[in-house]
Amino acid sequence: MVRGHSSCPSFCKKFTRTEHVLSCDELKHDCCSMNTYVRNASLDSIGVIFGWRYENSNTIKRYLLGHKTALERHSEYFSCLISSKLVESQTGMVELDDPEVDILDAVGAFLEYCYVGDYSEKDRVTKNFLLHAQVYVFAERARCQRLKAMALRKAASICQKSFFTSSRDADKLLEIFDQIITLVYSHTSDRSAAVVFGIENPKSAPPAPGPNP
């Protein structure tokens, strides 16, 4: 079956003409039968619930659904939950409750990456830079190293090329810079990303201490 067949799910057709092309076999679905795909989605799926409690005690929750095989393949975190005897593997539900890490755009980008090997970007440079930082942080939580590296590359590409931006975008970038710095520094352990996201300047390593007198 050729990629982009009319029976192929939309996420498969969407990336037909991009460099990030996965075969239908790799995506674990049969393009010849949309009914088979839908049926498998209901049998081999896991729910991802995430939400935050506000001061008025109301909790707003979001619910997303993904194939277990897709999540297991790309995320060590979800693989451990699904294959273990923990409650998540029994109920088929994973609840994420960190409002600083489990952000809708980041979780959505992660799920998109699990299927197509890439994730959609925003329409403005400022939004994209924040998105890449959020995806980078969530990818560390999910232990998805390839997505983490991709988010870092996308952020680096913004820093390395010239682009036109309005004064409004420039002001907005300054506004969100502190947010990005705090997010990446507080929730990741790999300090090599700090240079890209502007946390710190590259510094030479201090000399090793000499022997005690």
ROVOLO-674564 format. One record per atom (N, C-alpha, C): residue in one letter; atom name; x, y, z. Coordinates in Angstrom, 1 decimal. Each point is the difference from the previous one (the first is absolute). Last residue first. Layout:
! ROVOLO-674564
(node a,CA,(X,Y,Z));
...
This chain:
! ROVOLO-674564
(node p,N,(47.6,19.7,51.2));
(node p,CA,(1.4,0.1,0.5));
(node p,C,(0.2,-0.9,1.2));
(node n,N,(-3.4,-1.1,-4.1));
(node n,CA,(0.0,0.7,1.3));
(node n,C,(1.5,0.0,0.5));
(node p,N,(-1.1,-0.1,-5.3));
(node p,CA,(0.1,-0.9,1.2));
(node p,C,(0.0,0.8,1.3));
(node g,N,(-2.3,2.4,-4.2));
(node g,CA,(1.3,-0.7,0.2));
(node g,C,(-0.1,-0.9,1.3));
(node p,N,(-4.2,1.3,-3.4));
(node p,CA,(0.7,0.4,1.2));
(node p,C,(1.3,-0.8,0.2));
(node a,N,(-2.1,1.2,-4.9));
(node a,CA,(-0.1,-1.0,1.1));
(node a,C,(0.7,0.4,1.2));
(node p,N,(-2.0,3.7,-3.4));
(node p,CA,(1.1,-1.0,0.1));
(node p,C,(-0.2,-0.9,1.2));
(node p,N,(-4.2,2.0,-2.7));
(node p,CA,(1.0,0.5,0.9));
(node p,C,(1.1,-1.1,0.1));
(node a,N,(-2.8,0.7,-4.5));
(node a,CA,(-0.1,-0.7,1.2));
(node a,C,(1.1,0.5,1.0));
(node s,N,(-2.3,3.2,-3.7));
(node s,CA,(1.0,-1.1,0.1));
(node s,C,(-0.1,-0.6,1.4));
(node k,N,(-4.3,2.1,-2.3));
(node k,CA,(1.1,0.4,0.8));
(node k,C,(1.0,-1.2,0.0));
(node p,N,(-4.8,2.2,-2.6));
(node p,CA,(1.0,-1.1,0.1));
(node p,C,(1.2,0.5,0.8));
(node n,N,(-4.7,2.1,1.1));
(node n,CA,(1.0,0.1,-1.0));
(node n,C,(1.0,-1.1,0.1));
(node e,N,(-5.4,-0.2,1.6));
(node e,CA,(1.4,0.4,0.4));
(node e,C,(0.9,0.1,-1.2));
(node i,N,(-4.7,-0.6,-0.4));
(node i,CA,(0.1,0.0,1.4));
(node i,C,(1.3,0.5,0.5));
(node g,N,(-2.2,-0.6,-4.6));
(node g,CA,(0.4,1.3,0.6));
(node g,C,(0.2,0.0,1.5));
(node f,N,(-1.1,-3.6,-3.4));
(node f,CA,(-1.1,0.7,0.5));
(node f,C,(0.3,1.2,0.8));
(node v,N,(3.5,-2.6,-1.9));
(node v,CA,(-1.0,0.2,-1.1));
(node v,C,(-1.2,0.8,0.5));
(node v,N,(3.3,-1.4,3.1));
(node v,CA,(0.6,1.0,-0.9));
(node v,C,(-1.0,0.4,-1.1));
(node a,N,(-1.0,-3.5,3.1));
(node a,CA,(-0.1,1.3,0.6));
(node a,C,(0.5,1.1,-1.0));
(node a,N,(0.1,-4.8,-0.6));
(node a,CA,(-1.1,0.7,-0.6));
(node a,C,(-0.1,1.4,0.5));
(node s,N,(3.0,-3.1,1.8));
(node s,CA,(0.5,0.4,-1.3));
(node s,C,(-1.1,0.7,-0.8));
(node r,N,(-0.5,-2.0,4.5));
(node r,CA,(0.4,1.5,-0.1));
(node r,C,(0.5,0.4,-1.4));
(node d,N,(-3.3,-3.9,2.1));
(node d,CA,(1.0,0.1,-1.0));
(node d,C,(0.3,1.5,-0.2));
(node s,N,(-3.5,-1.6,2.9));
(node s,CA,(1.3,-0.2,0.6));
(node s,C,(1.1,0.2,-1.0));
(node t,N,(-5.4,2.0,0.7));
(node t,CA,(0.9,-0.9,-0.7));
(node t,C,(1.4,-0.1,0.7));
(node h,N,(-3.8,2.8,1.5));
(node h,CA,(-0.5,-1.3,-0.3));
(node h,C,(0.8,-0.9,-0.9));
(node s,N,(1.0,4.7,1.5));
(node s,CA,(-0.7,-0.6,1.2));
(node s,C,(-0.3,-1.5,-0.3));
(node y,N,(1.9,2.9,-3.4));
(node y,CA,(0.9,-0.2,1.1));
(node y,C,(-0.5,-0.8,1.1));
(node v,N,(-2.8,1.2,-3.7));
(node v,CA,(1.1,-1.0,-0.4));
(node v,C,(0.9,-0.2,1.2));
(node l,N,(-3.5,3.1,0.7));
(node l,CA,(-0.5,-1.3,-0.4));
(node l,C,(1.1,-1.0,-0.3));
(node t,N,(1.1,4.6,0.8));
(node t,CA,(-0.5,-0.7,1.2));
(node t,C,(-0.4,-1.4,-0.3));
(node i,N,(1.1,2.7,-3.6));
(node i,CA,(1.2,-0.3,0.8));
(node i,C,(-0.4,-0.8,1.2));
(node i,N,(-3.4,1.6,-2.8));
(node i,CA,(0.7,-1.1,-0.6));
(node i,C,(1.2,-0.4,0.9));
(node q,N,(-2.5,3.7,1.3));
(node q,CA,(-0.8,-1.2,0.1));
(node q,C,(0.7,-1.2,-0.5));
(node d,N,(1.9,4.3,-0.6));
(node d,CA,(0.1,-0.4,1.4));
(node d,C,(-0.7,-1.3,0.2));
(node f,N,(-0.5,1.9,-4.2));
(node f,CA,(1.4,-0.5,0.2));
(node f,C,(0.2,-0.5,1.4));
(node i,N,(-4.0,2.2,-2.0));
(node i,CA,(0.0,-1.4,0.2));
(node i,C,(1.4,-0.6,0.3));
(node e,N,(-0.6,4.7,-0.9));
(node e,CA,(-0.9,-0.3,1.0));
(node e,C,(0.1,-1.5,0.4));
(node l,N,(2.4,1.7,-3.7));
(node l,CA,(0.6,0.4,1.2));
(node l,C,(-0.9,-0.4,1.2));
(node l,N,(-1.7,-0.7,-4.2));
(node l,CA,(1.1,-0.9,0.2));
(node l,C,(0.7,0.3,1.3));
(node k,N,(-3.3,2.9,-1.5));
(node k,CA,(-0.6,-1.2,0.5));
(node k,C,(1.1,-1.0,0.3));
(node d,N,(1.2,4.0,-2.1));
(node d,CA,(-0.4,0.2,1.4));
(node d,C,(-0.5,-1.2,0.6));
(node a,N,(1.0,-0.3,-4.5));
(node a,CA,(1.2,0.2,0.8));
(node a,C,(-0.3,0.2,1.5));
(node d,N,(-3.5,-0.1,-3.1));
(node d,CA,(0.5,-1.4,0.2));
(node d,C,(1.3,0.1,0.9));
(node r,N,(-2.0,4.0,-1.4));
(node r,CA,(-0.9,-0.6,1.0));
(node r,C,(0.6,-1.4,0.3));
(node s,N,(2.1,2.6,-3.3));
(node s,CA,(0.3,0.4,1.4));
(node s,C,(-0.8,-0.6,1.0));
(node s,N,(0.7,-2.8,-4.4));
(node s,CA,(-0.5,1.3,0.3));
(node s,C,(0.4,0.4,1.4));
(node t,N,(2.8,-3.3,-3.4));
(node t,CA,(-1.0,0.0,1.1));
(node t,C,(-0.4,1.4,0.3));
(node f,N,(3.0,-3.5,-3.6));
(node f,CA,(-0.6,1.3,0.2));
(node f,C,(-1.0,-0.1,1.1));
(node f,N,(4.7,-2.8,-0.5));
(node f,CA,(-1.4,0.0,-0.3));
(node f,C,(-0.6,1.3,0.2));
(node s,N,(4.9,-3.3,-0.1));
(node s,CA,(-0.6,1.3,0.0));
(node s,C,(-1.5,-0.1,-0.4));
(node k,N,(2.9,-4.0,2.5));
(node k,CA,(-0.3,0.6,-1.3));
(node k,C,(-0.7,1.4,0.2));
(node q,N,(1.4,-3.0,3.6));
(node q,CA,(1.2,0.0,-0.9));
(node q,C,(-0.3,0.7,-1.3));
(node c,N,(-3.2,-0.9,3.7));
(node c,CA,(1.1,0.9,0.5));
(node c,C,(1.1,0.2,-1.1));
(node i,N,(-3.6,-3.0,-0.8));
(node i,CA,(-0.6,1.4,0.1));
(node i,C,(1.2,1.0,0.4));
(node s,N,(1.0,-4.6,-0.1));
(node s,CA,(-0.2,0.5,-1.4));
(node s,C,(-0.5,1.5,0.0));
(node a,N,(0.3,-2.5,4.1));
(node a,CA,(1.3,0.4,-0.5));
(node a,C,(-0.1,0.7,-1.4));
(node a,N,(-3.8,-2.1,1.8));
(node a,CA,(0.3,1.2,0.7));
(node a,C,(1.3,0.6,-0.4));
(node k,N,(-1.1,-4.2,-1.8));
(node k,CA,(-1.0,1.0,-0.5));
(node k,C,(0.3,1.4,0.7));
(node r,N,(2.4,-3.7,1.6));
(node r,CA,(0.5,0.4,-1.4));
(node r,C,(-0.9,1.1,-0.6));
(node l,N,(-1.3,-2.0,4.1));
(node l,CA,(1.2,0.8,0.2));
(node l,C,(0.5,0.5,-1.3));
(node a,N,(-3.6,-3.0,0.0));
(node a,CA,(-0.4,1.3,0.5));
(node a,C,(1.2,1.0,0.2));
(node m,N,(0.9,-4.5,-1.3));
(node m,CA,(-0.6,0.8,-1.1));
(node m,C,(-0.5,1.4,0.5));
(node a,N,(1.8,-3.1,3.1));
(node a,CA,(1.1,0.5,-0.9));
(node a,C,(-0.6,0.9,-1.1));
(node k,N,(-3.0,-2.2,2.9));
(node k,CA,(0.8,1.0,0.8));
(node k,C,(1.0,0.7,-0.9));
(node l,N,(-2.3,-3.7,-1.7));
(node l,CA,(-0.9,1.2,0.0));
(node l,C,(0.7,1.2,0.7));
(node r,N,(2.2,-4.2,0.2));
(node r,CA,(0.0,0.5,-1.4));
(node r,C,(-0.9,1.3,-0.1));
(node q,N,(0.2,-2.4,4.1));
(node q,CA,(1.2,0.7,-0.3));
(node q,C,(0.0,0.6,-1.4));
(node c,N,(-3.5,-1.3,3.9));
(node c,CA,(0.0,-0.2,-1.5));
(node c,C,(1.1,0.8,-0.6));
(node r,N,(-2.0,-0.5,4.7));
(node r,CA,(1.2,-0.7,-0.4));
(node r,C,(-0.1,-0.4,-1.4));
(node a,N,(-3.1,2.8,2.6));
(node a,CA,(-0.4,-1.2,-0.7));
(node a,C,(1.1,-1.0,-0.3));
(node r,N,(0.9,4.2,2.0));
(node r,CA,(-0.9,-0.7,0.9));
(node r,C,(-0.4,-1.3,-0.6));
(node e,N,(2.5,2.8,-2.7));
(node e,CA,(0.9,-0.5,1.0));
(node e,C,(-0.9,-0.8,1.0));
(node a,N,(-2.2,2.2,-3.4));
(node a,CA,(0.7,-1.1,-0.5));
(node a,C,(0.9,-0.6,1.0));
(node f,N,(-2.2,4.0,1.0));
(node f,CA,(-0.9,-1.2,0.1));
(node f,C,(0.7,-1.2,-0.5));
(node v,N,(2.3,4.0,-0.4));
(node v,CA,(-0.1,-0.3,1.4));
(node v,C,(-0.9,-1.2,0.1));
(node y,N,(0.6,1.7,-4.3));
(node y,CA,(1.3,-0.5,0.6));
(node y,C,(-0.2,-0.5,1.4));
(node v,N,(-3.6,2.3,-2.1));
(node v,CA,(0.2,-1.4,-0.5));
(node v,C,(1.3,-0.6,0.6));
(node q,N,(-0.8,4.5,1.0));
(node q,CA,(-1.0,-0.9,0.7));
(node q,C,(0.1,-1.4,-0.5));
(node a,N,(2.8,3.2,-2.2));
(node a,CA,(0.4,-0.2,1.4));
(node a,C,(-1.0,-0.9,0.8));
(node h,N,(-1.1,1.1,-4.4));
(node h,CA,(1.1,-0.9,0.0));
(node h,C,(0.6,-0.2,1.4));
(node l,N,(-3.5,3.2,-0.6));
(node l,CA,(-0.5,-1.4,-0.2));
(node l,C,(1.2,-1.0,0.1));
(node l,N,(0.9,4.6,0.2));
(node l,CA,(-0.6,-0.5,1.2));
(node l,C,(-0.4,-1.4,-0.1));
(node f,N,(1.6,2.1,-3.8));
(node f,CA,(1.1,-0.2,0.9));
(node f,C,(-0.5,-0.5,1.4));
(node n,N,(-3.2,1.0,-3.4));
(node n,CA,(0.8,-1.2,-0.3));
(node n,C,(1.1,-0.2,1.0));
(node k,N,(-2.6,3.9,0.1));
(node k,CA,(-0.8,-1.1,0.5));
(node k,C,(0.8,-1.3,-0.2));
(node t,N,(1.9,3.9,-1.7));
(node t,CA,(-0.1,0.1,1.5));
(node t,C,(-0.7,-1.2,0.6));
(node v,N,(0.2,0.6,-4.7));
(node v,CA,(1.3,-0.4,0.5));
(node v,C,(-0.1,0.0,1.5));
(node r,N,(-4.5,-0.8,-2.8));
(node r,CA,(0.9,1.1,0.3));
(node r,C,(1.3,-0.6,0.7));
(node d,N,(-3.7,-2.7,-1.5));
(node d,CA,(0.1,0.9,-1.1));
(node d,C,(0.9,1.2,0.3));
(node k,N,(0.4,-5.3,2.0));
(node k,CA,(-0.9,1.2,0.1));
(node k,C,(0.2,0.9,-1.2));
(node e,N,(1.0,-5.5,-0.1));
(node e,CA,(0.5,1.3,0.6));
(node e,C,(-1.0,1.1,-0.1));
(node s,N,(0.1,-5.9,0.1));
(node s,CA,(-0.4,1.3,-0.7));
(node s,C,(0.5,1.2,0.8));
(node y,N,(2.5,-4.9,0.0));
(node y,CA,(-1.2,0.6,0.6));
(node y,C,(-0.2,1.4,-0.7));
(node d,N,(2.4,-5.4,-0.9));
(node d,CA,(0.1,1.5,0.0));
(node d,C,(-1.1,0.6,0.7));
(node g,N,(0.2,-4.7,-1.0));
(node g,CA,(1.4,0.3,0.1));
(node g,C,(0.4,1.5,0.0));
(node v,N,(-4.4,-2.6,0.0));
(node v,CA,(0.5,0.5,-1.3));
(node v,C,(1.5,0.3,0.0));
(node y,N,(-2.6,-1.9,3.8));
(node y,CA,(-0.6,-0.5,-1.2));
(node y,C,(0.7,0.4,-1.3));
(node c,N,(1.3,1.5,4.5));
(node c,CA,(-0.1,-1.5,0.1));
(node c,C,(-0.5,-0.6,-1.3));
(node y,N,(0.0,4.7,0.5));
(node y,CA,(1.3,-0.5,-0.3));
(node y,C,(0.0,-1.5,0.0));
(node e,N,(-3.8,2.3,1.4));
(node e,CA,(0.1,0.1,-1.4));
(node e,C,(1.4,-0.6,-0.4));
(node l,N,(-0.9,0.2,4.5));
(node l,CA,(-0.8,-1.0,-0.6));
(node l,C,(0.1,0.1,-1.5));
(node f,N,(2.3,3.3,2.4));
(node f,CA,(0.6,-1.3,0.3));
(node f,C,(-0.9,-1.1,-0.7));
(node a,N,(-1.6,4.4,-0.1));
(node a,CA,(1.2,-0.2,-0.9));
(node a,C,(0.6,-1.4,0.2));
(node g,N,(-3.5,1.2,2.9));
(node g,CA,(-0.5,-0.2,-1.4));
(node g,C,(1.1,-0.2,-1.0));
(node v,N,(1.1,1.1,4.4));
(node v,CA,(-0.5,-1.4,0.0));
(node v,C,(-0.5,-0.3,-1.4));
(node a,N,(1.4,4.4,0.7));
(node a,CA,(1.1,-0.9,0.1));
(node a,C,(-0.4,-1.4,-0.1));
(node d,N,(-3.3,3.4,0.1));
(node d,CA,(0.8,0.1,-1.3));
(node d,C,(1.1,-1.0,0.0));
(node l,N,(-2.5,0.4,4.1));
(node l,CA,(-0.8,-0.5,-1.2));
(node l,C,(0.8,-0.1,-1.3));
(node i,N,(2.5,-0.3,4.7));
(node i,CA,(-0.7,1.0,-0.7));
(node i,C,(-0.6,-0.5,-1.2));
(node d,N,(2.7,-1.6,4.3));
(node d,CA,(-1.0,-0.7,-0.7));
(node d,C,(-0.9,1.1,-0.7));
(node v,N,(3.5,1.6,2.8));
(node v,CA,(0.6,-0.9,-1.0));
(node v,C,(-1.0,-0.6,-0.9));
(node e,N,(-1.1,3.0,3.6));
(node e,CA,(1.1,0.6,-0.7));
(node e,C,(0.6,-0.8,-1.1));
(node p,N,(-3.6,-1.4,2.9));
(node p,CA,(-0.5,1.1,-0.8));
(node p,C,(1.2,0.6,-0.8));
(node d,N,(-0.8,-5.1,1.8));
(node d,CA,(0.9,1.1,0.3));
(node d,C,(-0.3,1.2,-1.0));
(node d,N,(-2.1,-4.6,0.3));
(node d,CA,(-0.6,1.1,0.8));
(node d,C,(1.0,1.1,0.4));
(node l,N,(-1.7,-4.8,-3.0));
(node l,CA,(1.1,0.9,0.1));
(node l,C,(-0.5,1.3,0.7));
(node e,N,(-1.6,-5.5,-0.7));
(node e,CA,(-0.4,1.4,0.4));
(node e,C,(1.3,0.8,0.2));
(node v,N,(-1.8,-4.7,-2.8));
(node v,CA,(1.1,0.7,0.6));
(node v,C,(-0.3,1.4,0.3));
(node m,N,(-2.7,-5.0,-1.2));
(node m,CA,(0.0,1.4,0.1));
(node m,C,(1.3,0.5,0.7));
(node g,N,(-1.7,-4.6,-0.7));
(node g,CA,(0.2,0.6,-1.3));
(node g,C,(-0.1,1.5,0.0));
(node t,N,(-0.3,-3.5,3.7));
(node t,CA,(-1.2,0.9,-0.4));
(node t,C,(0.2,0.5,-1.4));
(node q,N,(3.4,-2.8,1.8));
(node q,CA,(-1.3,-0.7,0.2));
(node q,C,(-1.2,0.8,-0.5));
(node s,N,(4.5,1.7,-0.1));
(node s,CA,(-0.1,-1.1,-0.9));
(node s,C,(-1.4,-0.8,0.1));
(node e,N,(1.1,3.5,3.1));
(node e,CA,(-0.2,0.6,-1.4));
(node e,C,(-0.2,-1.1,-1.0));
(node v,N,(1.0,-1.0,4.6));
(node v,CA,(-1.4,0.3,-0.3));
(node v,C,(-0.2,0.5,-1.4));
(node l,N,(4.2,-3.1,0.8));
(node l,CA,(-0.5,1.1,0.6));
(node l,C,(-1.4,0.3,-0.4));
(node k,N,(3.4,-3.4,-1.4));
(node k,CA,(-1.3,-0.4,0.7));
(node k,C,(-0.6,1.2,0.8));
(node s,N,(3.2,0.3,-4.7));
(node s,CA,(0.0,-0.3,1.4));
(node s,C,(-1.3,-0.5,0.5));
(node s,N,(0.9,1.7,-4.4));
(node s,CA,(0.5,-1.3,0.1));
(node s,C,(0.0,-0.5,1.5));
(node i,N,(-1.2,4.5,-1.3));
(node i,CA,(-0.9,-0.9,-0.7));
(node i,C,(0.4,-1.5,0.3));
(node l,N,(2.6,3.6,1.8));
(node l,CA,(-1.3,0.0,0.6));
(node l,C,(-0.9,-1.1,-0.7));
(node c,N,(4.3,0.7,-1.7));
(node c,CA,(0.1,-0.6,1.4));
(node c,C,(-1.4,-0.1,0.6));
(node s,N,(0.4,2.2,-4.2));
(node s,CA,(0.3,-1.5,-0.1));
(node s,C,(0.0,-0.6,1.3));
(node f,N,(-0.3,4.7,-0.2));
(node f,CA,(-1.3,-0.7,-0.3));
(node f,C,(0.2,-1.5,-0.1));
(node y,N,(3.9,2.4,0.6));
(node y,CA,(-0.9,0.3,1.2));
(node y,C,(-1.3,-0.7,-0.2));
(node e,N,(3.3,0.0,-3.5));
(node e,CA,(0.3,-0.9,1.1));
(node e,C,(-0.9,0.1,1.2));
(node s,N,(-1.0,1.3,-5.3));
(node s,CA,(0.1,0.5,1.4));
(node s,C,(0.3,-1.1,1.0));
(node h,N,(-0.8,-0.7,-4.8));
(node h,CA,(0.8,1.3,0.0));
(node h,C,(0.2,0.5,1.4));
(node r,N,(-2.4,-4.1,-1.0));
(node r,CA,(1.2,0.0,-0.9));
(node r,C,(0.8,1.2,0.1));
(node e,N,(-4.1,-0.6,2.4));
(node e,CA,(1.1,-0.9,0.5));
(node e,C,(1.2,0.1,-0.8));
(node l,N,(-3.9,2.3,-1.4));
(node l,CA,(0.6,0.6,1.2));
(node l,C,(1.2,-0.8,0.5));
(node a,N,(-2.5,-1.7,-3.6));
(node a,CA,(0.7,1.2,-0.4));
(node a,C,(0.7,0.7,1.1));
(node t,N,(-2.7,-3.9,0.8));
(node t,CA,(1.3,-0.3,-0.8));
(node t,C,(0.7,1.2,-0.4));
(node k,N,(-4.2,0.5,2.1));
(node k,CA,(1.0,-0.4,1.0));
(node k,C,(1.3,-0.3,-0.8));
(node h,N,(-3.5,3.6,-1.8));
(node h,CA,(0.3,-1.4,-0.1));
(node h,C,(1.1,-0.4,1.0));
(node g,N,(-3.2,4.3,1.0));
(node g,CA,(1.1,-0.4,-0.9));
(node g,C,(0.2,-1.5,0.0));
(node l,N,(-3.2,4.7,1.8));
(node l,CA,(0.1,-1.4,-0.2));
(node l,C,(1.1,-0.4,-1.0));
(node l,N,(-1.9,4.2,3.8));
(node l,CA,(0.6,-0.3,-1.4));
(node l,C,(0.1,-1.5,0.0));
(node y,N,(-2.3,4.2,3.1));
(node y,CA,(0.1,-1.4,-0.2));
(node y,C,(0.5,-0.2,-1.4));
(node r,N,(-0.3,4.0,4.3));
(node r,CA,(0.0,-0.3,-1.4));
(node r,C,(0.2,-1.5,-0.2));
(node k,N,(-1.9,3.5,4.2));
(node k,CA,(0.7,-1.1,-0.5));
(node k,C,(-0.1,-0.1,-1.5));
(node i,N,(-0.6,3.5,4.5));
(node i,CA,(-0.3,-0.1,-1.4));
(node i,C,(0.9,-1.1,-0.6));
(node t,N,(-2.0,1.5,5.1));
(node t,CA,(1.1,-0.7,-0.7));
(node t,C,(-0.5,-0.1,-1.5));
(node n,N,(-1.0,3.2,4.8));
(node n,CA,(-0.5,-0.6,-1.3));
(node n,C,(1.1,-0.6,-0.7));
(node s,N,(0.3,2.7,4.1));
(node s,CA,(-0.1,-1.5,0.1));
(node s,C,(-0.6,-0.7,-1.2));
(node n,N,(1.4,4.7,0.6));
(node n,CA,(-1.4,-0.2,0.3));
(node n,C,(-0.3,-1.5,0.2));
(node e,N,(4.3,1.5,-1.4));
(node e,CA,(-0.2,0.5,1.4));
(node e,C,(-1.5,-0.3,0.4));
(node y,N,(1.8,-3.3,-3.7));
(node y,CA,(0.2,1.4,0.2));
(node y,C,(-0.4,0.4,1.4));
(node r,N,(1.9,-4.6,-2.7));
(node r,CA,(-0.9,0.5,1.0));
(node r,C,(0.3,1.4,0.2));
(node w,N,(0.8,-3.4,-4.5));
(node w,CA,(0.6,0.8,1.1));
(node w,C,(-1.1,0.6,0.9));
(node g,N,(1.2,-4.4,-3.9));
(node g,CA,(-0.8,1.2,0.4));
(node g,C,(0.7,0.7,1.2));
(node f,N,(0.0,-4.7,-3.7));
(node f,CA,(0.8,1.0,0.7));
(node f,C,(-0.9,1.2,0.3));
(node i,N,(0.1,-5.5,-2.1));
(node i,CA,(-0.8,1.1,0.6));
(node i,C,(1.0,0.9,0.7));
(node v,N,(-0.1,-4.1,-3.9));
(node v,CA,(0.9,0.9,0.7));
(node v,C,(-0.9,1.1,0.6));
(node g,N,(-0.8,-5.5,-1.9));
(node g,CA,(-0.4,1.4,0.2));
(node g,C,(1.0,0.8,0.8));
(node i,N,(0.3,-4.4,-3.5));
(node i,CA,(0.2,0.4,1.4));
(node i,C,(-0.4,1.5,0.1));
(node s,N,(-0.6,-4.7,-3.6));
(node s,CA,(0.2,1.4,0.3));
(node s,C,(0.1,0.2,1.5));
(node d,N,(-1.3,-3.8,-3.4));
(node d,CA,(1.4,0.1,0.4));
(node d,C,(0.3,1.5,0.3));
(node l,N,(-4.4,-1.4,-1.4));
(node l,CA,(0.5,-1.2,0.8));
(node l,C,(1.4,0.2,0.5));
(node s,N,(-2.2,3.3,-2.7));
(node s,CA,(-0.8,-0.2,1.2));
(node s,C,(0.5,-1.1,0.8));
(node a,N,(2.1,1.0,-4.1));
(node a,CA,(0.2,1.1,0.9));
(node a,C,(-0.8,-0.1,1.3));
(node n,N,(-0.5,-3.2,-3.6));
(node n,CA,(1.3,-0.1,0.8));
(node n,C,(0.2,1.1,1.0));
(node r,N,(-3.6,0.4,-3.0));
(node r,CA,(-0.3,-1.1,0.9));
(node r,C,(1.3,-0.3,0.9));
(node v,N,(0.3,3.2,-3.4));
(node v,CA,(-0.9,0.5,1.0));
(node v,C,(-0.2,-1.1,1.1));
(node y,N,(2.4,-1.2,-3.9));
(node y,CA,(0.8,1.0,0.8));
(node y,C,(-0.9,0.4,1.2));
(node t,N,(-2.0,-2.8,-3.2));
(node t,CA,(1.0,-0.7,0.9));
(node t,C,(0.7,0.9,0.9));
(node n,N,(-2.8,2.0,-3.2));
(node n,CA,(-0.8,-0.7,1.1));
(node n,C,(0.9,-0.8,0.9));
(node m,N,(1.8,2.0,-3.9));
(node m,CA,(-0.2,1.0,1.1));
(node m,C,(-0.8,-0.6,1.1));
(node s,N,(3.1,-2.2,-3.8));
(node s,CA,(-1.2,-0.2,0.7));
(node s,C,(-0.1,0.9,1.2));
(node c,N,(3.7,-0.2,-3.1));
(node c,CA,(-1.0,-0.5,-0.8));
(node c,C,(-1.4,-0.1,0.7));
(node c,N,(4.2,1.4,2.1));
(node c,CA,(-0.7,1.1,-0.8));
(node c,C,(-1.1,-0.6,-0.9));
(node d,N,(2.0,-1.7,4.8));
(node d,CA,(-0.2,-0.5,-1.4));
(node d,C,(-0.7,1.1,-0.8));
(node h,N,(3.5,0.3,4.5));
(node h,CA,(-1.4,-0.1,-0.4));
(node h,C,(0.0,-0.4,-1.5));
(node k,N,(4.0,1.1,2.9));
(node k,CA,(-0.8,-1.1,0.6));
(node k,C,(-1.5,0.1,-0.4));
(node l,N,(4.2,2.6,-1.3));
(node l,CA,(-1.1,0.6,0.8));
(node l,C,(-1.0,-0.9,0.6));
(node e,N,(3.5,-1.5,-2.8));
(node e,CA,(0.6,0.5,1.2));
(node e,C,(-1.0,0.7,0.9));
(node d,N,(-1.3,-1.6,-4.3));
(node d,CA,(0.3,-1.1,0.9));
(node d,C,(0.6,0.5,1.3));
(node c,N,(-0.8,3.0,-3.4));
(node c,CA,(-1.2,-0.3,0.7));
(node c,C,(0.2,-1.2,0.9));
(node s,N,(4.1,3.2,-1.0));
(node s,CA,(-0.8,-0.9,-0.7));
(node s,C,(-1.3,-0.3,0.8));
(node l,N,(2.6,4.7,0.5));
(node l,CA,(0.0,-1.4,0.5));
(node l,C,(-0.9,-0.8,-0.9));
(node v,N,(2.7,5.0,-0.3));
(node v,CA,(-1.0,-0.9,-0.6));
(node v,C,(0.2,-1.4,0.7));
(node h,N,(1.7,5.2,0.0));
(node h,CA,(-0.2,-0.9,1.1));
(node h,C,(-1.1,-1.0,-0.4));
(node e,N,(1.2,3.6,-2.8));
(node e,CA,(1.2,-0.8,0.2));
(node e,C,(-0.2,-1.1,1.1));
(node t,N,(-4.2,1.8,-2.8));
(node t,CA,(1.0,0.6,0.8));
(node t,C,(1.2,-1.0,0.1));
(node r,N,(-4.4,-0.6,-2.3));
(node r,CA,(0.9,0.8,-0.7));
(node r,C,(1.1,0.7,0.9));
(node t,N,(-3.6,-2.8,1.7));
(node t,CA,(0.5,-0.7,-1.2));
(node t,C,(1.1,0.7,-0.7));
(node f,N,(-2.7,0.8,4.3));
(node f,CA,(1.4,0.1,-0.1));
(node f,C,(0.6,-0.7,-1.3));
(node k,N,(-4.8,0.2,1.0));
(node k,CA,(0.5,1.3,0.3));
(node k,C,(1.5,0.2,-0.2));
(node k,N,(-2.5,-4.2,-0.3));
(node k,CA,(0.0,0.8,-1.2));
(node k,C,(0.7,1.4,0.2));
(node c,N,(-0.7,-2.9,3.7));
(node c,CA,(1.0,-0.6,-0.9));
(node c,C,(0.1,0.8,-1.3));
(node f,N,(-3.1,1.2,3.4));
(node f,CA,(1.3,0.3,0.5));
(node f,C,(1.1,-0.6,-0.9));
(node s,N,(-4.7,-0.7,-0.9));
(node s,CA,(0.5,1.3,-0.3));
(node s,C,(1.4,0.3,0.4));
(node p,N,(-1.6,-5.0,-1.3));
(node p,CA,(-0.3,1.0,1.0));
(node p,C,(0.6,1.3,-0.3));
(node c,N,(-1.0,-3.3,-4.0));
(node c,CA,(1.0,0.1,1.0));
(node c,C,(-0.4,1.1,1.0));
(node s,N,(-2.2,-1.4,-4.2));
(node s,CA,(-0.5,-0.7,1.2));
(node s,C,(1.0,0.2,1.2));
(node s,N,(0.9,1.8,-4.4));
(node s,CA,(-1.2,0.6,0.6));
(node s,C,(-0.5,-0.6,1.2));
(node h,N,(5.3,-0.1,-1.1));
(node h,CA,(-1.2,-0.6,-0.6));
(node h,C,(-1.3,0.6,0.7));
(node g,N,(4.8,0.8,1.0));
(node g,CA,(-0.9,1.1,-0.5));
(node g,C,(-1.2,-0.6,-0.7));
(node r,N,(4.4,-2.9,0.0));
(node r,CA,(-0.4,1.0,1.0));
(node r,C,(-0.9,1.0,-0.6));
(node v,N,(0.0,-4.9,-2.0));
(node v,CA,(0.8,1.2,-0.1));
(node v,C,(-0.5,1.0,1.1));
(node m,N,(-0.1,-5.6,-0.1));
(node m,CA,(-0.8,1.2,0.0));
(node m,C,(0.9,1.2,0.0));
